[in-house]
Amino acid sequence: MKEKNEVIILLAEDDDGHVELITSTLHDVGILNEVMRFRDGEEALEFFYGNGKKPGIKEGASYLLLLDIRMPKVDGVQVLERLKGDPRYKKMPVIMLTTTDEPREIERCHALGCNSYVTKPIAFADFVDKLHRLGLFIMVIEVPKL
């Protein structure tokens, strides 16, 4: 039987409280994967492209990006557009995880290539419930290697 590929979860989120809630809830569901956090879109792009430095990606590794939209410096839509426009990262799953529920923004993200769009509810219990469901989803998907 083929061993499931270990996926590194990339989390681009500027809100420390949301980061804590996301990581602890995923852990509670059984997601024990490595999580790398970026505080803004610029940090995320530096990881992939290096800006003169060596990129932080590992050849042959599998990544899943949880991407907030409203972040300082470079927003999530700009990150999504750049990554999905690059043949190296086109197949990497990107899940938008954001408070933005504007239908045009959702449609735009899907048009740019996001794989899923999850709106963060305002109510704490609803947010935790969505994160539990997201964790179960992450447990069953197959993620290609870069």
DSSP file (Angstrom, degrees, kcal/mol; ACC not computed):
  #  RESIDUE AA STRUCTURE BP1 BP2  ACC     N-H-->O    O-->H-N    N-H-->O    O-->H-N    TCO  KAPPA ALPHA  PHI   PSI    X-CA   Y-CA   Z-CA
    1    1 A M              0   0    0      0, 0.0     2,-0.2     0, 0.0     0, 0.0   0.000 360.0 360.0 360.0 136.1    0.0    0.0    0.0
    2    2 A K        -     0   0    0      1,-0.1     2,-0.3     3,-0.0     3,-0.0  -0.486 360.0-122.5 -71.5 133.5    1.3    3.4   -0.9
    3    3 A E        -     0   0    0     -2,-0.2     2,-0.1     1,-0.1    -1,-0.1  -0.579  31.3-108.4 -76.4 137.0    2.2    5.7    2.0
    4    4 A K        -     0   0    0     -2,-0.3     2,-0.2     1,-0.1    -1,-0.1  -0.431  36.4-108.3 -67.8 137.1    0.3    9.0    2.1
    5    5 A N        -     0   0    0     -2,-0.1     2,-0.4     1,-0.1   138,-0.2  -0.448  30.0-119.1 -67.3 131.1    2.4   12.0    1.2
    6    6 A E        -     0   0    0     -2,-0.2    56,-0.7    -3,-0.1     2,-0.5  -0.602  30.2-150.2 -74.0 127.2    3.1   14.3    4.2
    7    7 A V  E     -a   62   0A   0     -2,-0.4     2,-0.6    54,-0.1    27,-0.2  -0.849   5.3-144.4-104.9 131.5    1.7   17.7    3.5
    8    8 A I  E     -a   63   0A   0     54,-3.0    56,-2.0    -2,-0.5     2,-0.6  -0.844  19.4-140.7 -91.5 125.2    3.2   20.9    4.9
    9    9 A I  E     -ab  64  35A   0     25,-2.7    27,-2.9    -2,-0.6     2,-0.5  -0.779  11.6-159.5 -91.5 123.7    0.5   23.4    5.8
   10   10 A L  E     -ab  65  36A   0     54,-3.2    56,-3.4    -2,-0.6     2,-0.6  -0.896   6.0-165.4-101.5 128.7    1.3   27.0    4.9
   11   11 A L  E     -ab  66  37A   0     25,-3.3    27,-3.0    -2,-0.5     2,-0.9  -0.936   9.0-171.5-122.4 108.6   -0.8   29.5    6.8
   12   12 A A  E     +ab  67  38A   0     54,-2.8    56,-2.3    -2,-0.6     2,-0.3  -0.854  34.8 136.2-100.2 101.4   -0.8   33.1    5.6
   13   13 A E        -     0   0    0     25,-2.1    58,-0.1    -2,-0.9    27,-0.1  -0.975  41.2-163.8-152.5 127.4   -2.7   34.9    8.3
   14   14 A D        +     0   0    0     -2,-0.3     2,-0.7    56,-0.3    25,-0.1   0.650  69.8  88.4 -89.7 -15.7   -1.9   38.3   10.0
   15   15 A D     >  -     0   0    0      1,-0.2     4,-2.2     2,-0.0     5,-0.1  -0.756  61.0-159.7 -90.6 113.2   -4.3   37.8   13.0
   16   16 A D  H  > S+     0   0    0     -2,-0.7     4,-2.3     1,-0.2     5,-0.2   0.856  91.9  54.0 -59.9 -37.3   -2.4   36.0   15.9
   17   17 A G  H  > S+     0   0    0      1,-0.2     4,-2.3     2,-0.2    -1,-0.2   0.908 109.0  47.8 -64.3 -42.2   -5.7   35.0   17.5
   18   18 A H  H  > S+     0   0    0      2,-0.2     4,-3.0     1,-0.2     5,-0.2   0.892 109.7  53.7 -65.4 -38.9   -6.9   33.4   14.3
   19   19 A V  H  X S+     0   0    0     -4,-2.2     4,-2.7     2,-0.2     5,-0.3   0.939 110.4  46.5 -60.0 -47.1   -3.6   31.6   13.9
   20   20 A E  H  X S+     0   0    0     -4,-2.3     4,-2.4     1,-0.2     5,-0.3   0.921 114.8  46.6 -61.5 -45.2   -3.9   30.1   17.4
   21   21 A L  H  X S+     0   0    0     -4,-2.3     4,-2.2     2,-0.2     5,-0.2   0.918 114.5  47.2 -64.8 -44.0   -7.5   29.1   16.8
   22   22 A I  H  X S+     0   0    0     -4,-3.0     4,-2.5     2,-0.2     5,-0.2   0.957 115.9  42.9 -62.7 -51.9   -6.7   27.5   13.4
   23   23 A T  H  X S+     0   0    0     -4,-2.7     4,-2.1    -5,-0.2    -2,-0.2   0.907 116.3  46.8 -66.2 -41.5   -3.7   25.6   14.5
   24   24 A S  H  X S+     0   0    0     -4,-2.4     4,-2.3    -5,-0.3    -1,-0.2   0.896 113.9  48.0 -68.9 -37.7   -5.2   24.3   17.8
   25   25 A T  H  X S+     0   0    0     -4,-2.2     4,-1.6    -5,-0.3    -2,-0.2   0.913 111.7  49.2 -69.1 -41.4   -8.4   23.3   16.2
   26   26 A L  H  X>S+     0   0    0     -4,-2.5     5,-2.8    -5,-0.2     4,-0.8   0.906 111.8  50.2 -62.1 -39.7   -6.6   21.4   13.4
   27   27 A H  H ><5S+     0   0    0     -4,-2.1     3,-0.8    -5,-0.2    -2,-0.2   0.912 107.0  54.1 -63.0 -42.7   -4.5   19.7   16.0
   28   28 A D  H 3<5S+     0   0    0     -4,-2.3    -1,-0.2     1,-0.3    -2,-0.2   0.837 106.8  52.0 -60.1 -33.5   -7.6   18.7   17.9
   29   29 A V  H 3<5S-     0   0    0     -4,-1.6    -1,-0.3    -5,-0.1    -2,-0.2   0.687 129.4 -96.8 -77.0 -18.5   -9.0   17.1   14.8
   30   30 A G  T <<5S+     0   0    0     -4,-0.8     2,-1.0    -3,-0.8    -3,-0.2   0.506  76.8 140.7 114.0   7.8   -5.8   15.1   14.4
   31   31 A I      < +     0   0    0     -5,-2.8    -1,-0.3    -6,-0.2    -2,-0.1  -0.743  12.9 162.5 -83.5 104.6   -3.9   17.2   11.9
   32   32 A L        +     0   0    0     -2,-1.0    -1,-0.2    -3,-0.1     3,-0.1   0.183  27.1 132.6-108.5  14.5   -0.3   17.0   13.2
   33   33 A N  S    S-     0   0    0      1,-0.1     2,-0.1   -25,-0.0   -25,-0.1  -0.176  70.2 -86.9 -62.7 157.0    1.4   18.2   10.1
   34   34 A E        -     0   0    0    -27,-0.2   -25,-2.7     1,-0.0     2,-0.5  -0.459  44.6-157.0 -61.7 135.6    4.0   20.8   10.1
   35   35 A V  E     -b    9   0A   0    -27,-0.2     2,-0.5    -2,-0.1   -25,-0.2  -0.984   7.2-166.5-120.5 125.9    2.5   24.3    9.9
   36   36 A M  E     -b   10   0A   0    -27,-2.9   -25,-3.3    -2,-0.5     2,-0.4  -0.953  12.9-151.4-111.2 128.7    4.5   27.3    8.6
   37   37 A R  E     -b   11   0A   0     -2,-0.5     2,-0.4   -27,-0.2   -25,-0.2  -0.817  11.0-167.3-106.5 139.1    3.0   30.7    9.3
   38   38 A F  E     -b   12   0A   0    -27,-3.0   -25,-2.1    -2,-0.4     3,-0.1  -0.987  13.3-151.9-119.5 133.2    3.4   33.9    7.2
   39   39 A R  S    S+     0   0    0     -2,-0.4     2,-0.3   -27,-0.2    -1,-0.1   0.617  77.2   2.2 -82.2 -13.1    2.3   37.2    8.8
   40   40 A D  S  > S-     0   0    0     31,-0.1     4,-1.6   -27,-0.1     3,-0.2  -0.963  82.4 -92.9-160.5 172.7    1.5   38.8    5.5
   41   41 A G  H  > S+     0   0    0     33,-1.2     4,-2.4    31,-0.9     5,-0.2   0.806 118.9  60.6 -65.3 -29.9    1.4   38.1    1.7
   42   42 A E  H  > S+     0   0    0     30,-0.5     4,-2.3     2,-0.2    -1,-0.2   0.922 104.1  48.9 -63.8 -44.2    4.9   39.5    1.3
   43   43 A E  H  > S+     0   0    0      2,-0.2     4,-1.7     1,-0.2    -1,-0.2   0.899 110.7  51.8 -61.0 -40.3    6.4   36.8    3.7
   44   44 A A  H  X S+     0   0    0     -4,-1.6     4,-1.6     1,-0.2    -2,-0.2   0.937 110.7  46.6 -62.3 -46.4    4.4   34.1    1.7
   45   45 A L  H  X>S+     0   0    0     -4,-2.4     4,-3.0     1,-0.2     5,-0.5   0.864 108.3  56.1 -66.1 -34.8    5.8   35.3   -1.6
   46   46 A E  H  X5S+     0   0    0     -4,-2.3     4,-1.9     1,-0.2    10,-0.3   0.868 104.2  54.9 -62.9 -35.1    9.4   35.5   -0.1
   47   47 A F  H  <5S+     0   0    0     -4,-1.7     9,-2.4     1,-0.2    10,-0.9   0.915 116.9  35.5 -62.4 -43.1    9.0   31.8    0.8
   48   48 A F  H  <5S+     0   0    0     -4,-1.6    -2,-0.2     7,-0.2    -1,-0.2   0.837 135.2  20.8 -80.7 -33.9    8.1   30.8   -2.7
   49   49 A Y  H ><5S-     0   0    0     -4,-3.0     3,-0.5    -5,-0.2    -3,-0.2   0.630  82.2-145.1-116.6 -18.5   10.4   33.2   -4.6
   50   50 A G  G ><< -     0   0    0     -4,-1.9     3,-2.3    -5,-0.5    -4,-0.1   0.150  26.0-122.7  79.0 -21.3   13.1   34.3   -2.2
   51   51 A N  G 3  S-     0   0    0      1,-0.3    -1,-0.2    -6,-0.2     3,-0.1   0.921  89.8 -28.0  44.2  54.8   13.4   37.9   -3.5
   52   52 A G  G <  S+     0   0    0     -3,-0.5    -1,-0.3     1,-0.4     2,-0.2   0.125 132.2  88.3  95.4 -21.6   17.1   37.4   -4.2
   53   53 A K  S <  S-     0   0    0     -3,-2.3    -1,-0.4    -7,-0.1     3,-0.1  -0.577  95.9 -80.7 -99.8 169.3   17.5   34.7   -1.5
   54   54 A K        -     0   0    0     -2,-0.2    -4,-0.2    -3,-0.1    -5,-0.1  -0.524  53.6-110.2 -68.6 132.8   16.9   31.0   -1.9
   55   55 A P        -     0   0    0      0, 0.0    -7,-0.2     0, 0.0    -8,-0.2  -0.236  18.6-127.9 -60.2 155.4   13.2   30.2   -1.8
   56   56 A G  S    S+     0   0    0     -9,-2.4    -8,-0.2   -10,-0.3    -9,-0.1   0.508  70.8 113.6 -85.0  -4.9   12.1   28.3    1.3
   57   57 A I        -     0   0    0    -10,-0.9     2,-0.5    -9,-0.1     6,-0.0  -0.333  63.0-132.4 -69.8 151.0   10.4   25.5   -0.6
   58   58 A K    >   -     0   0    0     -2,-0.0     3,-2.1     4,-0.0    88,-0.3  -0.908  26.9-113.1-103.0 126.2   11.7   21.9   -0.5
   59   59 A E  T 3  S+     0   0    0     -2,-0.5     3,-0.1     1,-0.3    86,-0.0  -0.346 101.0  12.9 -56.6 130.4   12.0   20.2   -3.8
   60   60 A G  T 3  S+     0   0    0      1,-0.3    -1,-0.3    -2,-0.0     2,-0.2   0.481  97.5 128.7  81.4   3.0    9.5   17.3   -4.0
   61   61 A A    <   -     0   0    0     -3,-2.1    85,-2.8    84,-0.1     2,-0.4  -0.493  55.7-126.4 -86.8 161.4    7.5   18.4   -0.9
   62   62 A S  E     -aC   7 145A   0    -56,-0.7   -54,-3.0    83,-0.2     2,-0.3  -0.921  28.0-174.6-110.0 133.8    3.8   18.7   -0.8
   63   63 A Y  E     -a    8   0A   0     81,-0.5     2,-0.4    -2,-0.4   -54,-0.2  -0.945  16.6-165.8-128.9 147.9    2.2   22.0    0.4
   64   64 A L  E     -a    9   0A   0    -56,-2.0   -54,-3.2    -2,-0.3     2,-0.6  -0.998  18.5-147.9-128.9 128.3   -1.3   23.2    1.1
   65   65 A L  E     -ad  10  94A   0     28,-2.6    30,-3.2    -2,-0.4     2,-0.6  -0.869   9.5-164.5-105.4 122.0   -1.8   26.9    1.5
   66   66 A L  E     -ad  11  95A   0    -56,-3.4   -54,-2.8    -2,-0.6     2,-0.5  -0.931  25.4-167.7 -98.3 117.2   -4.5   28.4    3.8
   67   67 A L  E     -ad  12  96A   0     28,-2.7    30,-2.1    -2,-0.6     2,-0.2  -0.927  18.1-155.3-124.8 118.5   -4.6   32.0    2.6
   68   68 A D        -     0   0    0    -56,-2.3    30,-0.2    -2,-0.5     3,-0.1  -0.508   9.9-149.7 -78.3 155.2   -6.3   35.0    4.2
   69   69 A I  S    S+     0   0    0      1,-0.2     7,-2.4     7,-0.2     2,-1.3   0.907  80.6  62.5 -91.5 -53.5   -7.3   37.8    1.9
   70   70 A R  S    S+     0   0    0      5,-0.2   -56,-0.3     6,-0.1    -1,-0.2  -0.603  71.7 135.6 -82.9  93.6   -7.1   40.9    4.1
   71   71 A M        -     0   0    0     -2,-1.3   -31,-0.1    -3,-0.1   -32,-0.0  -0.947  54.0-100.4-134.5 155.8   -3.4   41.1    5.0
   72   72 A P  S    S+     0   0    0      0, 0.0     2,-2.3     0, 0.0   -31,-0.9  -0.261  94.2   9.0 -71.2 164.4   -0.8   44.0    5.2
   73   73 A K  S    S+     0   0    0    -33,-0.1     2,-0.4   -32,-0.1   -33,-0.0  -0.409 136.4  18.6  68.8 -70.3    1.8   44.6    2.5
   74   74 A V  S    S-     0   0    0     -2,-2.3   -33,-1.2     4,-0.0   -32,-0.2  -0.996  83.9-136.0-130.4 125.7    0.5   42.1   -0.1
   75   75 A D     >  -     0   0    0     -2,-0.4     4,-1.7   -34,-0.1     3,-0.3  -0.308  24.9-106.5 -81.9 168.2   -3.1   40.8    0.1
   76   76 A G  H  > S+     0   0    0     -7,-2.4     4,-2.9     1,-0.2     5,-0.2   0.808 116.4  57.8 -63.6 -33.2   -4.1   37.2   -0.4
   77   77 A V  H  > S+     0   0    0     -8,-0.3     4,-2.7     2,-0.2    -1,-0.2   0.907 106.9  49.2 -65.5 -39.9   -5.7   37.8   -3.8
   78   78 A Q  H  > S+     0   0    0     -3,-0.3     4,-2.1     2,-0.2    -2,-0.2   0.895 112.1  48.6 -64.6 -39.4   -2.4   39.1   -5.1
   79   79 A V  H  X S+     0   0    0     -4,-1.7     4,-2.6     2,-0.2     5,-0.2   0.943 112.3  48.9 -63.6 -48.1   -0.6   36.0   -3.6
   80   80 A L  H  X S+     0   0    0     -4,-2.9     4,-2.8     1,-0.2     5,-0.3   0.926 110.9  50.2 -56.9 -47.7   -3.1   33.7   -5.2
   81   81 A E  H  X S+     0   0    0     -4,-2.7     4,-1.1     1,-0.2    -1,-0.2   0.908 112.7  46.2 -60.2 -43.7   -2.8   35.3   -8.6
   82   82 A R  H  < S+     0   0    0     -4,-2.1     4,-0.3     2,-0.2    -1,-0.2   0.933 116.0  44.2 -66.6 -46.0    1.0   35.1   -8.6
   83   83 A L  H >< S+     0   0    0     -4,-2.6     3,-1.3     1,-0.2     6,-0.4   0.926 114.6  47.0 -67.6 -44.9    1.1   31.5   -7.4
   84   84 A K  H 3< S+     0   0    0     -4,-2.8    -1,-0.2     1,-0.3    -2,-0.2   0.689 108.8  57.1 -73.7 -16.3   -1.6   30.2   -9.7
   85   85 A G  T 3< S+     0   0    0     -4,-1.1    -1,-0.3    -5,-0.3    -2,-0.2   0.481  93.6  82.0 -86.7  -3.4    0.0   32.0  -12.6
   86   86 A D  S X> S-     0   0    0     -3,-1.3     3,-1.6    -4,-0.3     4,-1.3  -0.903  74.4-144.5-106.6 121.4    3.3   30.2  -12.1
   87   87 A P  T 34 S+     0   0    0      0, 0.0     4,-0.4     0, 0.0    -1,-0.1   0.779  98.6  61.6 -55.8 -27.5    3.5   26.7  -13.6
   88   88 A R  T 34 S+     0   0    0      1,-0.2     3,-0.1     2,-0.1    -4,-0.1   0.819 118.5  25.4 -67.4 -29.7    5.6   25.5  -10.6
   89   89 A Y  T X4 S+     0   0    0     -3,-1.6     3,-1.2    -6,-0.4    -1,-0.2   0.393  89.4 103.1-116.9   0.4    2.8   26.3   -8.1
   90   90 A K  T 3< S+     0   0    0     -4,-1.3    -2,-0.1     1,-0.3    -1,-0.1   0.843  86.0  45.7 -55.9 -38.2   -0.3   26.0  -10.2
   91   91 A K  T 3  S+     0   0    0     -4,-0.4    -1,-0.3    -3,-0.1    -2,-0.1   0.574  84.9 109.8 -85.5  -9.1   -1.2   22.5   -8.8
   92   92 A M  S <  S-     0   0    0     -3,-1.2     2,-0.2    -9,-0.1   -28,-0.1  -0.505  77.5-115.0 -68.1 128.1   -0.6   23.4   -5.2
   93   93 A P        -     0   0    0      0, 0.0   -28,-2.6     0, 0.0     2,-0.5  -0.434  31.8-168.9 -66.7 133.7   -4.0   23.5   -3.4
   94   94 A V  E     -d   65   0A   0     19,-0.3    21,-2.6   -30,-0.2    22,-1.3  -0.988   3.9-168.9-125.2 121.7   -4.9   27.0   -2.1
   95   95 A I  E     -de  66 116A   0    -30,-3.2   -28,-2.7    -2,-0.5     2,-0.4  -0.950  18.0-139.4-111.5 117.9   -7.8   27.3    0.3
   96   96 A M  E     -de  67 117A   0     20,-2.6    22,-3.5    -2,-0.6     2,-0.5  -0.645  21.2-176.7 -74.8 127.3   -9.0   30.9    0.9
   97   97 A L  E     + e   0 118A   0    -30,-2.1     2,-0.3    -2,-0.4    22,-0.2  -0.887  29.4 131.3-129.6  96.7   -9.7   31.2    4.7
   98   98 A T  E     - e   0 119A   0     20,-2.1    22,-3.0    -2,-0.5   -30,-0.1  -0.926  66.8-121.6-149.6 160.9  -11.1   34.7    5.2
   99   99 A T  S    S+     0   0    0     -2,-0.3     2,-0.5    20,-0.2    20,-0.1   0.611  81.2 107.2 -80.4 -13.0  -13.8   36.8    6.8
  100  100 A T        +     0   0    0      1,-0.1    -2,-0.2     2,-0.0    20,-0.0  -0.546  35.6 166.5 -74.3 116.8  -14.6   38.3    3.3
  101  101 A D        +     0   0    0     -2,-0.5    -1,-0.1    18,-0.1    18,-0.1   0.125  23.8 137.9-116.8  20.3  -17.9   36.9    2.1
  102  102 A E    >>  -     0   0    0      1,-0.1     4,-2.2     2,-0.0     3,-0.6  -0.530  53.5-138.2 -66.3 121.8  -18.5   39.3   -0.8
  103  103 A P  H 3> S+     0   0    0      0, 0.0     4,-2.6     0, 0.0     5,-0.2   0.849 102.0  52.8 -54.2 -38.6  -19.8   37.2   -3.8
  104  104 A R  H 3> S+     0   0    0      2,-0.2     4,-2.3     1,-0.2     5,-0.1   0.874 109.5  49.2 -66.1 -35.3  -17.6   39.0   -6.3
  105  105 A E  H <> S+     0   0    0     -3,-0.6     4,-2.3     2,-0.2    -1,-0.2   0.899 111.1  49.5 -68.9 -40.8  -14.5   38.4   -4.2
  106  106 A I  H  X S+     0   0    0     -4,-2.2     4,-2.2     2,-0.2    -2,-0.2   0.940 112.9  46.9 -61.7 -47.7  -15.4   34.7   -3.9
  107  107 A E  H  X S+     0   0    0     -4,-2.6     4,-2.6     1,-0.2    -2,-0.2   0.900 110.7  52.7 -61.7 -41.7  -15.9   34.4   -7.7
  108  108 A R  H  X S+     0   0    0     -4,-2.3     4,-1.9     2,-0.2    -1,-0.2   0.921 108.8  49.4 -60.9 -44.8  -12.7   36.3   -8.3
  109  109 A C  H  X>S+     0   0    0     -4,-2.3     5,-2.5     1,-0.2     4,-0.7   0.905 112.2  47.7 -63.1 -41.5  -10.7   33.9   -6.2
  110  110 A H  H ><5S+     0   0    0     -4,-2.2     3,-0.8     1,-0.2    -1,-0.2   0.908 110.0  52.8 -65.4 -40.1  -12.2   30.9   -7.9
  111  111 A A  H 3<5S+     0   0    0     -4,-2.6    -1,-0.2     1,-0.2    -2,-0.2   0.841 107.5  52.5 -63.2 -32.2  -11.5   32.4  -11.3
  112  112 A L  H 3<5S-     0   0    0     -4,-1.9    -1,-0.2    -5,-0.2    -2,-0.2   0.620 129.6 -94.7 -79.9 -12.6   -7.8   32.9  -10.2
  113  113 A G  T <<5 +     0   0    0     -3,-0.8   -19,-0.3    -4,-0.7    -3,-0.2   0.586  63.9 158.4 115.7  11.1   -7.6   29.2   -9.3
  114  114 A C      < -     0   0    0     -5,-2.5    -1,-0.2     1,-0.1   -19,-0.2  -0.386  34.1-145.9 -64.2 149.3   -8.3   28.8   -5.6
  115  115 A N  S    S+     0   0    0    -21,-2.6     2,-0.3     1,-0.3   -20,-0.2   0.792  75.3   2.2 -88.0 -30.4   -9.4   25.3   -4.8
  116  116 A S  E     -e   95   0A   0    -22,-1.3   -20,-2.6    -7,-0.0     2,-0.4  -0.982  59.0-147.3-152.8 157.5  -11.8   26.1   -2.0
  117  117 A Y  E     -e   96   0A   0     -2,-0.3     2,-0.5   -22,-0.2   -20,-0.2  -0.973  15.7-176.4-132.9 116.3  -13.1   29.2   -0.3
  118  118 A V  E     -e   97   0A   0    -22,-3.5   -20,-2.1    -2,-0.4     2,-0.5  -0.962  15.4-146.4-118.1 123.4  -14.0   29.1    3.4
  119  119 A T  E     -e   98   0A   0     -2,-0.5   -20,-0.2   -22,-0.2   -18,-0.1  -0.756  16.7-129.5 -89.6 130.2  -15.5   32.1    5.1
  120  120 A K        -     0   0    0    -22,-3.0     7,-0.1    -2,-0.5     2,-0.0  -0.685  25.9-136.4 -76.9 116.3  -14.6   32.6    8.8
  121  121 A P        -     0   0    0      0, 0.0     6,-0.1     0, 0.0    -1,-0.0  -0.353   7.0-131.5 -69.5 156.2  -17.8   33.1   10.7
  122  122 A I  S    S+     0   0    0    -23,-0.1     2,-0.2     4,-0.1    -2,-0.0   0.883  86.9  84.0 -74.3 -39.4  -17.9   35.9   13.3
  123  123 A A  S  > S-     0   0    0      1,-0.1     4,-2.2     2,-0.0     5,-0.2  -0.490  79.0-138.2 -69.8 129.9  -19.4   33.6   16.0
  124  124 A F  H  > S+     0   0    0     -2,-0.2     4,-2.5     1,-0.2     5,-0.2   0.906 100.9  50.2 -55.3 -49.5  -16.6   31.6   17.8
  125  125 A A  H  > S+     0   0    0      1,-0.2     4,-2.2     2,-0.2    -1,-0.2   0.879 111.2  49.3 -61.2 -39.0  -18.5   28.3   17.9
  126  126 A D  H  > S+     0   0    0      2,-0.2     4,-2.3     1,-0.2    -1,-0.2   0.883 110.3  51.1 -67.7 -37.9  -19.3   28.5   14.1
  127  127 A F  H  X S+     0   0    0     -4,-2.2     4,-2.3     2,-0.2    -2,-0.2   0.927 110.7  48.2 -64.1 -45.6  -15.6   29.3   13.3
  128  128 A V  H  X S+     0   0    0     -4,-2.5     4,-2.3     1,-0.2    -2,-0.2   0.909 110.4  52.2 -61.9 -42.1  -14.5   26.3   15.4
  129  129 A D  H  X S+     0   0    0     -4,-2.2     4,-2.1     1,-0.2    -1,-0.2   0.922 109.9  48.0 -61.0 -44.4  -17.1   24.1   13.6
  130  130 A K  H  X S+     0   0    0     -4,-2.3     4,-2.5     1,-0.2    -1,-0.2   0.895 110.7  51.7 -63.6 -39.1  -15.8   25.2   10.2
  131  131 A L  H  X S+     0   0    0     -4,-2.3     4,-2.5     2,-0.2    -1,-0.2   0.879 107.2  52.9 -66.7 -36.9  -12.2   24.6   11.2
  132  132 A H  H  X S+     0   0    0     -4,-2.3     4,-2.1     2,-0.2    -1,-0.2   0.938 111.6  46.2 -60.4 -45.7  -13.1   21.0   12.3
  133  133 A R  H  X S+     0   0    0     -4,-2.1     4,-2.1     1,-0.2    -2,-0.2   0.896 111.2  51.9 -64.5 -40.3  -14.7   20.4    9.0
  134  134 A L  H  X S+     0   0    0     -4,-2.5     4,-2.6     1,-0.2    -1,-0.2   0.913 107.8  52.8 -61.8 -42.5  -11.7   21.9    7.2
  135  135 A G  H  X S+     0   0    0     -4,-2.5     4,-1.7     1,-0.2    -2,-0.2   0.901 108.4  49.6 -59.8 -42.6   -9.4   19.6    9.2
  136  136 A L  H  X S+     0   0    0     -4,-2.1     4,-0.8     2,-0.2    -1,-0.2   0.888 110.8  50.8 -63.8 -38.6  -11.4   16.5    8.2
  137  137 A F  H >X S+     0   0    0     -4,-2.1     4,-1.2     1,-0.2     3,-1.0   0.923 108.4  51.4 -62.8 -45.6  -11.2   17.7    4.5
  138  138 A I  H 3< S+     0   0    0     -4,-2.6     3,-0.2     1,-0.3    -1,-0.2   0.844 103.7  60.5 -61.8 -33.6   -7.4   18.1    4.8
  139  139 A M  H 3< S+     0   0    0     -4,-1.7    -1,-0.3     1,-0.2    -2,-0.2   0.774 111.5  37.2 -66.0 -26.0   -7.1   14.6    6.2
  140  140 A V  H << S+     0   0    0     -3,-1.0    -1,-0.2    -4,-0.8    -2,-0.2   0.588  92.9  97.5-107.2 -11.1   -8.6   13.0    3.1
  141  141 A I     <  -     0   0    0     -4,-1.2     2,-0.5    -3,-0.2    -4,-0.0  -0.471  65.7-132.3 -82.1 152.8   -7.3   15.0    0.1
  142  142 A E        -     0   0    0     -2,-0.1    -2,-0.1  -138,-0.0    -3,-0.0  -0.887  20.7-159.3 -99.7 130.9   -4.3   14.0   -1.9
  143  143 A V        -     0   0    0     -2,-0.5   -51,-0.1  -138,-0.2  -138,-0.1  -0.948  14.4-127.3-116.2 126.2   -1.8   16.9   -2.5
  144  144 A P        -     0   0    0      0, 0.0   -81,-0.5     0, 0.0     2,-0.2  -0.319  25.2-111.9 -70.1 154.0    0.7   16.8   -5.4
  145  145 A K  B      C   62   0A   0    -83,-0.2   -83,-0.2     1,-0.1   -84,-0.1  -0.530 360.0 360.0 -79.2 151.2    4.4   17.3   -4.8
  146  146 A L              0   0    0    -85,-2.8   -84,-0.1   -88,-0.3    -1,-0.1   0.424 360.0 360.0 -87.8 360.0    6.1   20.4   -6.1
